[in-house]
Amino acid sequence: MLAISAGARIVGVVEGARQRPDSATYVGSGKAEEIRVQAAATGAELVLVNAALSPGQERNLEKAVGVRVLDRTGLILDIFAQRAQSHEGKLQVQLAQLEHLATRLVRGWTHLERQKGGIGLRGPGETQLESDRRMLAERIRVLHKRLDKVRKQRLIRRRARSRSVIPTVSLVGYTNAGKSSLFNALTGARVYAADRLFATLDPTMRRVDLPGTGPMILADTVGFIRHLPHELVAAFRSTLEEVEFADLLLHVIDASHPDHQAYERQVEEVLGEIGAEAVPRLIVMNKIDALGEGPRIETDGAGQPYRVFVSAQTGAGMAELLQAIQSRLGPRRVQVRARIPAEDGRLRARLYAAGNVSSEVVEGDTLLITLELSREECRWIAGEQGAELTFLPVSGLSAEDGMTHLA
């Protein structure tokens, strides 16, 4: 599937099983010979290996089969290079490609190991390979600097959304699960969606109004895949932060795929790798039209929506999905009683600016202010300012329940 998504035409497949990879060629000498014979018979120009190869294994296997070899990581990077459209996406792909190339620069470059010669150029100097490594390192440094700037811009926008009390809901899932189609169905946008791997690389955000709850920001993100290369996790950090800092994740699963349970576990593993394992999530079983099923909502032991069955293609289940999202996000503002030092006029002014104050009582050297606040402001006041917050029963949350929900 990855090879087809990259535009390759498969002319032959060689399968094998080993208890452990061969240290020299990954597949072993006998299997390498089998690959060489089949490549020669079919006229193959490229050998794709469905595994991450070390630079040495890739180089040795190329010599053994006589055809260019590309491993799984290199193939995924090639697909990403084809799909990236935005400036940020292209920077991220370039960074991942260069960092992958940096470990493989020695391959096929032995003829460049000799030092420069000629009139006026004799002497120690640096080899051509050293020169290329230096230029590569400089390019990587520049890309890191540019992406750091992008990350700061994203942080500014994220803080602005937090101040405006608009929750962010991010779509995550295995590649080709139908995230972009679902995004379009919920927002009315025209984000590119196709039945192929990694159709979406550049994150897209749209505002969606939830009846009774208010607006939310829905984010469409890059699809995950098993054994996601670490180069991509690092390069796409600024994009994946939208997942890490989301208020709710919609884990989209292709319900029609026979192996969807394994894909679900693999997405959970990736979420753990990027630090998003604690973000609340709602499972969305997509493509129920292929199964002939109708939309429905399944709840957990606490009565909260846990799994929603929809079809982004036909639009079935969109009302149920919005209802489930609304239930999981809950009311964005809660009634609290804040106890703060009486002399902290700055924090008092912040409370009055951020919420609707209903009462203020002086108790010794403290102020007891009752008001309505957003959950984001509650986190900030309790965390960074250390104020004592009590959630009032009228909000539907006890103090313990409220802090648990805000954690």
C-alpha positions in Angstrom: 0.0 0.0 0.0 2.8 2.4 0.8 4.6 1.6 -2.5 1.4 2.2 -4.5 0.8 5.5 -2.6 4.3 6.6 -3.7 3.4 5.9 -7.3 5.5 2.7 -7.7 4.4 -0.2 -9.9 5.0 -3.5 -8.1 6.5 -6.1 -10.4 7.3 -8.8 -7.8 7.2 -9.6 -4.1 9.8 -11.6 -2.1 8.7 -12.7 1.4 10.8 -14.2 4.1 11.0 -14.8 7.9 14.0 -14.7 10.2 14.3 -14.8 14.0 16.6 -11.8 13.8 17.8 -9.5 11.0 21.1 -10.3 9.3 23.6 -7.7 10.5 25.1 -7.2 7.1 22.1 -7.2 4.6 19.1 -7.6 6.9 17.6 -10.4 4.8 20.6 -12.8 4.7 22.8 -13.9 1.7 20.3 -16.5 0.4 17.4 -14.2 0.3 19.5 -11.4 -1.1 20.4 -13.7 -4.0 16.7 -14.5 -4.5 15.9 -10.8 -4.7 18.7 -10.2 -7.2 17.4 -13.0 -9.5 13.8 -11.7 -9.4 14.9 -8.1 -9.8 16.9 -9.0 -12.9 14.1 -11.2 -14.3 11.4 -8.5 -13.9 13.6 -5.5 -14.8 13.0 -3.8 -11.4 14.7 -0.5 -10.9 14.1 -0.3 -7.1 13.9 -2.7 -4.2 11.7 -1.6 -1.4 12.3 -3.2 2.0 9.4 -3.1 4.5 11.6 -2.4 7.5 14.0 0.3 8.7 17.5 -0.5 7.5 20.8 0.7 9.0 23.0 2.6 6.6 25.3 -0.4 6.4 22.5 -2.8 5.7 21.1 -0.6 3.0 24.5 -0.2 1.3 25.4 -4.0 1.5 22.0 -5.1 0.2 22.4 -2.7 -2.7 25.7 -4.3 -3.6 24.2 -7.8 -3.3 21.1 -7.2 -5.5 22.6 -4.7 -8.0 19.6 -2.4 -7.7 18.9 0.7 -5.7 17.4 -0.1 -2.3 15.0 2.0 -0.3 13.8 1.1 3.2 10.4 1.8 4.8 11.5 5.1 6.3 12.9 6.4 3.0 9.7 5.4 1.3 7.5 7.2 3.8 9.7 10.3 3.5 9.3 10.2 -0.3 5.5 10.1 0.1 5.6 13.0 2.5 7.7 15.0 0.1 5.0 14.4 -2.6 2.1 15.4 -0.4 3.5 18.5 1.5 1.8 21.7 0.2 2.3 24.4 2.9 5.5 26.1 3.6 5.6 24.5 7.1 4.9 21.1 5.7 7.7 21.4 3.2 10.1 22.5 5.9 9.2 19.6 8.1 9.7 17.1 5.2 13.0 18.6 4.2 14.3 18.4 7.8 13.3 14.7 8.1 14.8 13.9 4.7 18.1 15.6 5.5 18.4 14.0 8.9 17.8 10.6 7.4 20.3 11.4 4.6 23.0 12.5 7.1 23.4 8.9 8.3 23.7 7.6 4.8 26.0 10.1 3.2 28.9 7.6 2.9 26.9 5.3 0.6 28.3 5.3 -2.9 30.6 8.2 -2.1 33.9 6.5 -1.7 35.3 8.1 -4.8 34.9 11.4 -3.1 37.0 10.5 -0.1 40.2 11.7 -1.8 41.2 15.2 -1.0 41.1 18.0 -3.5 44.2 18.4 -5.7 45.4 20.6 -8.5 47.5 23.8 -8.7 46.9 25.8 -5.6 44.6 23.2 -4.1 47.1 20.7 -2.8 47.4 20.2 1.0 45.4 18.9 3.9 42.1 20.6 3.2 38.9 18.7 3.7 37.6 15.8 1.7 34.5 16.3 -0.5 32.6 14.0 1.8 33.5 16.2 4.8 32.5 19.3 2.9 29.1 17.8 2.1 28.6 16.7 5.7 29.3 20.2 6.9 26.9 21.8 4.4 24.3 19.2 5.3 24.7 20.0 9.0 24.4 23.8 8.3 21.2 23.2 6.3 19.7 21.1 9.1 20.5 23.9 11.5 18.8 26.5 9.4 15.7 24.3 9.0 15.5 23.7 12.8 15.7 27.5 13.3 12.8 28.1 10.8 10.7 25.4 12.4 11.3 26.9 15.9 9.9 30.1 14.5 6.8 28.2 13.2 6.5 26.5 16.6 6.5 29.8 18.4 3.8 31.2 16.0 1.7 28.1 16.7 2.1 28.7 20.4 0.9 32.3 20.1 -2.1 31.2 18.2 -2.8 28.4 20.7 -2.6 30.9 23.6 -5.0 33.2 21.7 -7.5 30.3 21.4 -7.1 29.5 25.1 -7.8 33.1 26.0 -10.9 33.1 23.8 -12.1 30.0 25.6 -12.6 28.0 22.4 -11.8 24.3 22.8 -9.7 22.5 20.2 -10.8 19.1 19.0 -8.2 17.2 16.9 -8.8 14.3 14.5 -6.3 11.5 14.8 -6.2 8.0 13.4 -4.4 5.6 11.1 -3.7 6.9 7.7 -6.6 6.5 5.2 -9.2 6.1 8.0 -11.3 9.0 6.5 -10.2 11.9 8.8 -10.3 14.5 6.0 -13.7 13.3 4.7 -15.0 13.5 8.3 -13.5 17.0 8.7 -15.2 18.1 5.5 -18.6 16.6 6.6 -18.4 18.4 10.0 -17.2 21.8 8.7 -18.4 22.0 5.1 -14.8 22.6 4.1 -13.1 21.3 0.9 -10.0 19.8 2.4 -8.3 17.4 -0.1 -9.4 13.8 0.7 -8.5 10.7 -1.3 -8.4 6.9 -0.8 -4.7 6.7 -0.4 -2.1 6.9 2.4 -1.1 10.3 3.8 -3.5 12.3 1.6 -3.3 15.0 4.3 0.0 16.3 5.6 -0.7 19.9 6.4 -3.0 20.5 9.4 -6.2 22.5 8.7 -8.4 24.2 11.3 -12.0 25.3 11.1 -14.5 26.7 13.6 -17.6 24.6 14.2 -20.5 25.8 16.3 -22.0 23.3 18.8 -25.6 24.0 19.8 -25.8 24.7 23.5 -22.0 24.6 24.0 -20.6 27.2 21.7 -17.8 27.2 19.1 -14.9 24.7 18.9 -11.8 24.5 16.7 -11.7 21.3 14.7 -8.2 20.3 13.5 -7.4 17.8 10.7 -3.9 16.3 11.2 -1.5 13.9 9.5 -2.4 10.2 9.6 -0.4 7.8 11.8 1.1 4.6 10.7 2.8 1.7 12.5 6.5 2.1 13.2 6.3 5.9 12.5 9.9 6.9 11.7 11.4 8.9 14.6 12.7 11.5 12.0 9.1 12.3 11.2 8.0 12.5 14.9 10.8 15.0 15.5 10.3 17.0 12.3 6.5 17.2 12.7 6.7 18.2 16.4 5.0 21.6 15.8 2.1 19.9 13.9 1.7 17.1 16.4 1.6 19.6 19.3 -1.9 20.4 18.1 -2.8 16.8 19.1 -0.9 17.0 22.4 -2.6 20.2 23.5 -6.1 19.4 22.2 -9.1 19.4 24.6 -10.5 16.3 22.9 -9.2 13.8 20.3 -11.5 12.2 17.8 -9.8 8.8 17.1 -11.1 8.0 13.6 -11.1 4.3 12.8 -12.0 2.6 9.5 -14.7 0.2 10.8 -14.8 -1.6 7.5 -11.1 -2.6 7.6 -10.6 -6.2 8.8 -7.5 -5.3 10.9 -8.9 -2.1 12.4 -8.3 -3.2 16.0 -4.6 -3.6 15.3 -4.6 -0.1 13.7 -6.3 1.3 16.8 -3.6 -0.1 19.1 -0.9 1.3 16.8 -2.4 4.8 16.9 -2.5 4.6 20.7 1.2 3.7 20.7 2.0 6.8 18.6 -0.1 9.0 20.8 2.0 7.7 23.7 5.2 8.5 21.8 4.2 12.2 21.2 3.0 12.7 24.8 -0.8 12.7 24.1 -1.8 9.6 25.9 -3.6 11.5 28.6 -5.7 13.7 26.3 -9.4 12.7 26.5 -10.6 10.9 23.3 -13.8 9.9 21.6 -13.6 6.9 19.2 -15.3 7.5 15.8 -16.0 4.3 13.8 -16.1 5.6 10.3 -17.3 4.0 7.0 -20.3 2.1 8.5 -21.9 2.4 5.1 -19.5 -0.3 3.8 -20.8 -2.6 6.6 -24.5 -1.8 6.1 -24.9 -0.5 9.7 -26.7 2.5 11.0 -25.3 5.3 13.2 -25.3 4.9 17.0 -23.6 6.1 20.2 -22.0 3.7 22.7 -21.4 4.9 26.3 -19.0 3.9 29.0 -19.7 2.9 32.6 -20.2 6.6 33.6 -22.7 7.2 30.9 -20.3 9.3 28.8 -20.2 8.8 25.0 -17.3 6.5 24.2 -17.7 5.3 20.7 -19.8 6.8 17.8 -20.6 5.0 14.5 -20.7 7.3 11.5 -20.2 7.5 7.7 -18.4 10.6 6.6 -19.1 9.6 3.0 -23.0 9.6 3.3 -23.2 12.0 6.3 -24.9 9.4 8.5 -24.2 9.9 12.2 -23.0 13.5 12.0 -25.7 14.7 14.4 -24.9 11.9 16.8 -21.2 12.8 16.6 -21.8 16.4 17.4 -24.0 15.4 20.3 -21.2 13.2 21.6 -18.6 15.9 21.2 -20.8 18.4 23.0 -21.3 15.9 25.9 -17.6 15.2 26.2 -16.6 18.8 26.1 -19.3 19.8 28.6 -20.0 23.4 29.6 -17.0 25.6 29.0 -17.6 27.7 32.1 -18.1 26.7 35.7 -19.1 28.4 39.0 -16.2 28.7 41.4 -15.2 30.4 44.7 -11.7 31.7 44.6 -9.7 32.5 47.8 -6.9 35.0 47.1 -4.6 37.3 49.1 -6.3 40.6 49.8 -3.2 42.5 48.7 -3.0 40.8 45.3 -4.8 43.5 43.3 -3.4 42.2 40.1 -5.0 38.8 40.4 -8.3 40.3 41.6 -8.4 42.5 38.5 -7.7 39.4 36.4 -10.6 37.5 38.0 -13.0 40.5 37.3 -11.8 40.7 33.7 -12.0 37.0 33.0 -15.3 36.0 34.7 -18.7 37.2 35.9 -18.3 38.0 39.6 -21.4 37.5 41.7 -20.0 38.3 45.1 -16.9 39.3 47.0 -16.3 38.9 50.7 -13.3 40.0 52.9 -12.2 37.4 55.4 -9.2 38.6 57.3 -6.2 39.0 54.9 -8.0 37.1 52.1 -10.7 37.8 49.5 -13.4 35.2 48.8 -14.7 35.9 45.3 -17.6 33.9 43.7 -17.7 34.0 40.0 -18.1 32.1 36.7 -14.9 31.2 34.9 -13.7 29.2 31.9 -11.9 25.9 32.7 -8.7 27.4 31.1 -8.7 30.3 33.5 -9.3 27.9 36.4 -6.2 25.9 35.4 -4.2 29.1 35.2 -5.3 30.6 38.5 -5.0 27.3 40.4 -1.7 26.3 38.7 0.4 29.3 38.1 -1.1 31.7 40.7 -1.7 29.0 43.4 -5.2 30.4 44.3 -7.5 28.1 46.3 -10.5 27.2 44.1 -13.8 25.6 45.2 -16.2 24.4 42.6 -19.8 25.2 43.6 -22.5 22.5 43.5 -24.6 24.7 41.2 -22.1 24.0 38.4 -22.8 20.3 38.6 -19.3 19.6 39.8 -18.0 19.1 43.3 -14.6 20.5 44.1 -13.0 17.1 43.7 -14.8 16.4 40.4 -14.0 19.8 39.1 -10.3 19.6 39.6 -10.2 16.1 38.2 -11.9 17.3 35.1 -9.5 20.2 34.8 -6.4 18.2 35.4 
